Amino acid sequence: MKIYDKLVRDRIPEIIEASGSKCEIEVVSDEVALEYLYKKLGEEVDELLSDKNLDEIADVMEVLFAIGKKYGYSEDEVLGRRSEKKDSRGGFEDNLILKKTY
């Protein structure tokens, strides 16, 4: 038996059982899920920093969308706000490092 105590994607229990294994899950409140989502975000960011690939970028985004949904925002709202902020403040394409202001 292996103990995880971590938030997993919705289909993971189904995938585990299809592989012939068994698992125990607990459905938690949104408040508890948010705590686990923040832990999951750290885990996914660590994996991205280590593996630096598209799958890890997608995993980070999925967790961010889930956090947004817990606060009542749709993916379209999150992406829309991202676009608004990018239009007004720019993105990070120019690799600018602010060193000082005077």
C-alpha positions in Angstrom: 0.0 0.0 0.0 1.2 3.5 -0.9 -0.2 6.6 0.8 -0.5 9.8 -1.2 -2.9 12.3 0.4 -2.9 14.6 -2.6 -5.3 16.0 -5.0 -5.6 14.1 -8.3 -7.3 14.6 -11.6 -10.9 13.5 -11.8 -10.3 10.3 -13.9 -7.3 9.0 -11.9 -9.4 6.6 -9.7 -11.0 5.2 -12.9 -7.5 4.8 -14.5 -6.1 3.1 -11.4 -9.0 0.6 -11.2 -8.8 -0.1 -14.9 -5.1 -1.1 -14.4 -6.3 -3.7 -11.9 -5.4 -1.8 -8.7 -7.7 -0.4 -6.0 -7.7 3.0 -4.5 -9.3 4.9 -1.7 -10.6 8.4 -2.3 -12.2 11.2 -0.3 -14.4 13.9 -1.7 -13.7 17.2 0.1 -15.2 20.6 0.3 -14.1 23.4 -2.0 -12.3 25.1 0.9 -10.3 21.9 1.6 -9.8 21.4 -2.2 -8.3 24.9 -2.4 -5.7 24.0 0.2 -4.7 20.9 -1.8 -4.8 22.9 -5.1 -2.2 25.3 -3.7 0.0 22.3 -2.7 -0.6 20.8 -6.1 0.4 24.1 -7.8 3.8 24.0 -6.0 4.3 20.4 -7.0 3.5 21.1 -10.6 5.7 24.2 -10.7 8.6 22.1 -9.3 8.0 19.5 -12.0 8.0 22.3 -14.6 11.3 23.7 -13.3 12.7 20.2 -13.5 11.3 18.9 -16.7 10.7 22.1 -18.7 8.2 20.6 -21.2 4.7 21.2 -22.6 3.0 18.6 -20.4 4.2 20.3 -17.3 3.1 23.8 -18.6 -0.3 22.3 -19.3 -0.4 20.8 -15.8 0.4 24.1 -14.1 -2.4 25.8 -16.2 -4.9 23.1 -15.3 -4.3 23.7 -11.6 -4.5 27.5 -12.1 -7.9 27.0 -13.9 -9.1 24.8 -11.1 -8.1 27.5 -8.5 -9.9 30.1 -10.6 -13.0 28.0 -10.8 -13.1 27.6 -7.0 -13.2 31.4 -6.8 -16.0 31.5 -9.3 -14.1 32.3 -12.5 -14.4 30.4 -15.8 -11.4 29.6 -17.9 -12.6 32.2 -20.4 -12.7 34.8 -17.7 -9.1 33.9 -16.6 -7.9 34.0 -20.2 -9.8 37.2 -20.9 -8.1 38.9 -17.9 -4.8 37.6 -18.9 -5.3 39.2 -22.4 -6.5 42.5 -20.9 -3.4 42.7 -18.6 -1.1 41.7 -21.5 -2.7 44.5 -23.7 -2.3 47.1 -20.9 1.0 46.1 -19.3 2.6 43.8 -21.8 3.8 40.2 -21.5 7.2 38.8 -20.9 8.5 38.4 -24.5 11.2 41.1 -24.3 13.1 39.5 -21.4 13.2 42.8 -19.4 14.8 42.8 -16.0 14.0 45.9 -13.9 17.1 46.8 -11.9 16.4 50.3 -10.5 14.0 53.2 -10.6 14.9 56.9 -9.9 
